[in-house]
Amino acid sequence: MLKKGLLLGGVFALAFGAVVGCSSGQAGNGNQAGGDKQLTGSIRLDGSSTVYPISQAVAEEFMKENPGVKVTVAESGTGGGFKKWANGEIEISNASRPIKDEEKAAAKQKGIEPVEIPVAYDGIAVVVNKENKFVDSLTVEELKKIWEPNSKVKTWKDVRPEWPAEPIKLYGPGTASGTFDYFTEEVVGEGGKSRTDYTASEDDNVLVKGVEGDKNSLGYFGYAYYMENKDKLKIVKIDAGKGAIEPTDQTIKDGTYAPLSRKIFIYPSNKVLVKPEVKEFLKFYLETAKDLVKEVGYVPLPDADYQKSLELVK
């Protein structure tokens, strides 16, 4: 997860201002839902470490406005979150990829249907150590060569002949991560297929520290974690056939940072939307998301997308 200081600083000040400005019919007054009755209950979110910072920031602000509701946010990877969600253990699953058909089927057996709510754009950052002077960009084919199952790449020279014969130390998300699923599908060509001789973690901060501490390292994780640590890491531009592109808010939003830009999501279920505290939380989430998303390092969706999702939960 991102450092707590990032969430407890300007994020909350900005979000609070946005919420105070809400009209009486908006989620900022969720504690008045159903008349003067204060909202009570508990809401559990789990899943993607990529979505965690946004959901955690929203949860903190929502509880300030609605002290009778306890909101907890955990991170067990997108796949882990969907398993808990399908079992009814949590109300909302954070996801850095769309739900899979088999995950829908598992939930349907228990009468649970997903409600897909996009919350932001995100890019997957490919990074090397700050001291690396020779890697400025990689092609998608080179990324595939490095990360595919049974890869023969052991040193940087195996990627490009002019690079040094220094061993590559690889860092990436674990197999329960939605970022892992997305990266392997888009780069390797098949979701879930990857070499296994790398340092894996569901915690992106572990990956950041790994790349930071090894001069011959290469890693990938959510763009927001790069932005928080950009003084410690070197970003790698990606060439998908139209020139090397660096991830920025604009290139992620317009899709030119291909193929490593994507939407990220939250998934409540049809069953929990009948709960007043969940309904108000989701309204609050969507009404404050635009400000919070940017503050924690992601790219907001167009206003029309948030409004479309609001119609699903009102």
C-alpha positions in Angstrom: 0.0 0.0 0.0 1.1 3.6 -0.4 2.6 5.4 2.6 0.0 6.4 5.1 1.2 9.9 5.1 0.1 10.3 1.5 -3.4 9.4 2.5 -3.6 11.4 5.7 -2.3 14.7 4.3 -3.5 16.7 1.4 -5.9 13.9 0.3 -8.2 14.3 3.2 -8.1 18.0 3.1 -9.1 18.0 -0.5 -11.7 15.4 -0.1 -13.2 17.1 2.9 -13.7 20.3 0.9 -15.3 18.4 -1.9 -17.7 16.6 0.5 -18.7 19.7 2.4 -19.7 21.3 -0.9 -22.2 18.5 -1.7 -25.8 19.3 -1.7 -28.2 17.9 0.8 -29.2 15.2 -1.6 -25.6 13.9 -2.1 -23.6 11.3 -0.2 -21.9 13.9 1.9 -25.0 13.8 4.1 -25.2 10.0 4.1 -25.6 10.1 7.9 -29.0 11.5 7.2 -30.1 8.7 4.9 -33.7 7.6 5.8 -34.5 10.9 7.6 -32.7 11.7 10.8 -31.5 8.2 11.4 -27.8 7.9 11.6 -26.2 5.2 9.4 -24.7 2.3 11.2 -23.1 -1.0 10.2 -19.9 -2.2 8.8 -18.4 -2.4 5.3 -15.5 -4.6 4.3 -13.3 -4.2 1.2 -10.5 -6.4 0.1 -8.5 -7.2 -3.0 -6.2 -5.2 -5.2 -3.2 -3.4 -3.7 -3.4 -1.0 -6.6 -6.9 0.1 -5.7 -6.2 0.0 -2.0 -5.0 3.7 -1.6 -8.1 5.1 -3.2 -10.5 2.9 -1.2 -8.6 3.6 2.0 -8.8 7.3 1.5 -12.5 7.2 0.7 -13.1 4.9 3.8 -11.4 7.4 6.1 -13.3 10.3 4.9 -16.6 8.4 4.8 -16.2 7.4 8.5 -15.6 11.0 9.5 -19.0 11.9 7.9 -20.7 8.7 9.2 -19.1 7.7 12.5 -21.7 4.9 13.0 -20.3 2.9 10.1 -17.0 1.0 10.3 -15.2 0.6 7.0 -12.2 -1.7 6.8 -9.9 -2.0 3.7 -7.5 -4.9 3.2 -5.3 -6.1 0.3 -5.0 -9.7 -0.7 -4.6 -9.2 -4.4 -7.4 -9.0 -7.0 -7.9 -12.7 -7.1 -7.9 -13.1 -3.4 -10.5 -10.3 -3.1 -12.8 -11.9 -5.6 -12.6 -15.2 -3.7 -13.7 -13.5 -0.4 -16.3 -11.5 -2.3 -17.8 -14.7 -3.9 -18.0 -16.3 -0.5 -19.8 -13.3 1.0 -16.9 -12.5 3.3 -16.7 -8.9 2.1 -19.1 -6.4 0.6 -16.8 -4.9 -2.0 -13.9 -6.3 -4.0 -11.1 -3.9 -5.2 -9.9 -5.0 -8.6 -7.1 -3.9 -10.9 -8.7 -5.9 -13.8 -12.2 -6.9 -14.8 -13.8 -9.9 -13.1 -13.2 -13.2 -14.9 -15.9 -15.5 -16.1 -15.0 -18.3 -13.6 -15.1 -15.7 -10.7 -18.6 -14.7 -11.8 -19.6 -18.3 -12.0 -18.3 -19.0 -8.4 -20.3 -16.1 -7.1 -23.4 -16.9 -9.0 -23.6 -20.3 -7.2 -24.3 -18.3 -4.1 -26.7 -15.9 -5.7 -24.1 -13.1 -5.9 -24.0 -10.9 -9.1 -21.3 -8.4 -9.7 -21.9 -4.7 -10.2 -18.8 -3.3 -12.0 -17.8 0.2 -11.1 -14.7 1.7 -12.7 -13.0 4.2 -10.4 -9.8 5.4 -12.2 -7.3 4.9 -14.9 -3.9 3.3 -14.0 -0.8 2.5 -15.8 1.7 -0.3 -15.1 5.1 1.2 -14.6 8.2 -0.7 -15.7 11.2 0.5 -13.7 14.9 -0.1 -13.3 17.4 1.0 -10.6 18.2 4.7 -10.5 21.9 3.9 -11.3 21.0 2.1 -14.5 22.5 4.3 -17.3 21.8 2.1 -20.3 18.1 1.2 -20.2 15.8 4.0 -21.3 13.2 2.0 -23.2 12.0 -1.5 -23.9 9.8 -2.9 -26.7 6.9 -5.1 -25.8 8.7 -8.0 -27.5 11.7 -7.4 -25.3 9.4 -7.4 -22.2 7.9 -10.7 -23.4 11.4 -12.2 -24.0 12.3 -11.3 -20.4 9.1 -12.4 -18.7 7.7 -15.3 -20.7 7.7 -18.9 -19.2 11.1 -20.6 -19.5 12.8 -17.4 -20.5 16.4 -17.7 -21.6 17.1 -14.1 -20.5 19.6 -14.2 -17.6 21.6 -11.0 -18.2 21.0 -7.6 -19.8 23.1 -8.7 -22.7 20.5 -11.4 -23.5 18.0 -8.6 -24.1 20.2 -6.4 -26.3 23.7 -7.3 -27.4 25.1 -3.9 -26.7 24.0 -4.0 -23.0 26.3 -5.4 -20.3 26.5 -9.1 -19.4 25.2 -8.3 -15.9 22.5 -10.6 -14.3 19.0 -9.2 -14.2 17.2 -9.3 -10.9 13.5 -9.3 -11.5 10.7 -8.0 -9.2 6.9 -8.3 -9.9 3.5 -8.9 -8.5 2.4 -12.3 -7.2 0.0 -14.6 -9.0 -3.0 -13.4 -7.0 -2.5 -9.8 -8.3 -4.7 -8.3 -11.0 -1.6 -6.4 -12.2 0.1 -9.8 -12.7 -2.9 -11.0 -14.7 -3.1 -7.9 -16.8 0.7 -7.7 -17.5 1.0 -11.3 -18.5 -2.0 -11.2 -20.8 -0.9 -8.0 -22.5 2.8 -8.7 -22.7 3.3 -12.4 -22.5 0.2 -13.1 -24.5 -1.6 -15.3 -22.0 -2.9 -14.3 -18.6 -1.1 -16.0 -15.7 1.8 -17.3 -17.7 5.2 -16.0 -16.5 8.6 -17.1 -15.6 8.7 -18.0 -11.9 12.3 -17.1 -11.0 11.6 -13.6 -9.8 10.9 -11.9 -6.5 7.1 -11.8 -6.2 5.0 -9.8 -3.7 1.4 -8.7 -3.5 2.7 -5.6 -1.7 3.9 -3.1 -4.3 6.1 -1.3 -1.7 8.2 -4.5 -1.4 8.8 -4.4 -5.1 9.7 -0.7 -5.0 12.3 -1.4 -2.3 13.7 -4.4 -4.2 14.3 -2.4 -7.4 15.7 0.5 -5.4 18.2 -1.7 -3.7 19.6 -3.7 -6.7 21.4 -1.8 -9.5 20.7 -4.6 -12.0 17.0 -4.9 -11.2 13.9 -4.6 -13.3 10.4 -4.6 -12.0 6.8 -3.7 -12.7 3.9 -2.5 -10.6 1.2 0.2 -10.4 2.1 3.7 -11.8 1.0 5.4 -8.5 3.7 3.5 -6.6 6.3 4.8 -9.1 5.0 8.3 -8.7 5.4 8.1 -5.0 9.0 6.9 -5.4 10.1 8.5 -8.6 13.1 10.1 -6.9 14.3 6.5 -6.1 13.6 4.7 -9.4 14.0 5.2 -13.1 11.0 4.8 -15.4 11.4 2.7 -18.6 9.5 3.9 -21.7 7.6 1.2 -23.6 7.5 0.8 -27.3 4.5 -1.1 -28.6 5.4 -0.3 -32.3 4.7 3.4 -32.4 7.7 4.7 -30.6 8.8 4.7 -26.9 6.1 6.2 -24.7 6.6 7.2 -21.0 3.6 6.7 -18.7 2.1 10.0 -17.7 -1.4 11.1 -16.7 -2.2 12.0 -20.3 -0.7 8.9 -22.0 -2.4 6.6 -19.6 -5.8 8.4 -20.0 -5.6 8.6 -23.8 -4.3 5.0 -24.2 -1.1 5.9 -26.0 0.8 4.3 -23.2 0.0 0.9 -24.7 -0.5 -1.8 -23.8 0.0 -1.0 -20.1 -2.8 1.5 -19.4 -6.1 0.2 -18.0 -9.1 1.0 -15.8 -9.3 -0.2 -12.2 -12.5 -1.1 -10.4 -14.5 -1.8 -7.3 -17.1 -4.5 -7.3 -20.1 -4.5 -4.9 -22.7 -7.2 -5.4 -26.4 -7.0 -6.1 -27.1 -8.3 -2.5 -25.2 -5.5 -0.7 -26.7 -2.7 -2.7 -29.9 -3.0 -0.6 -27.9 -2.0 2.6 -28.2 1.7 3.3 -24.7 2.1 4.6 -23.2 0.4 1.5 -25.4 2.4 -0.9 -24.3 5.7 0.8 -20.7 4.6 0.8 -20.7 3.9 -2.9 -22.4 7.2 -3.6 -19.8 9.0 -1.5 -17.0 7.0 -3.2 -18.1 8.1 -6.7 -18.8 11.7 -5.7 -15.4 12.2 -4.1 -13.3 9.9 -6.4 -12.3 12.5 -8.9 -10.3 14.5 -6.3 -9.1 11.6 -4.3 -7.9 9.6 -7.3 -5.5 12.3 -8.5 -4.2 13.0 -5.0 -3.1 9.4 -4.5 -1.4 9.2 -7.9 -4.0 7.8 -10.3 -5.8 9.4 -13.3 -9.5 10.3 -12.9 -12.2 9.1 -15.2 -14.4 11.5 -17.2 -17.2 13.0 -15.1 -19.7 11.1 -17.3 -18.2 7.8 -16.2 -18.7 8.6 -12.5 -22.2 9.8 -13.2 -23.1 6.6 -15.1 -21.9 4.5 -12.1 -23.9 6.7 -9.7 -27.0 5.7 -11.5 -26.3 2.1 -10.7 -26.2 2.6 -7.0 -28.9 5.3 -6.4 
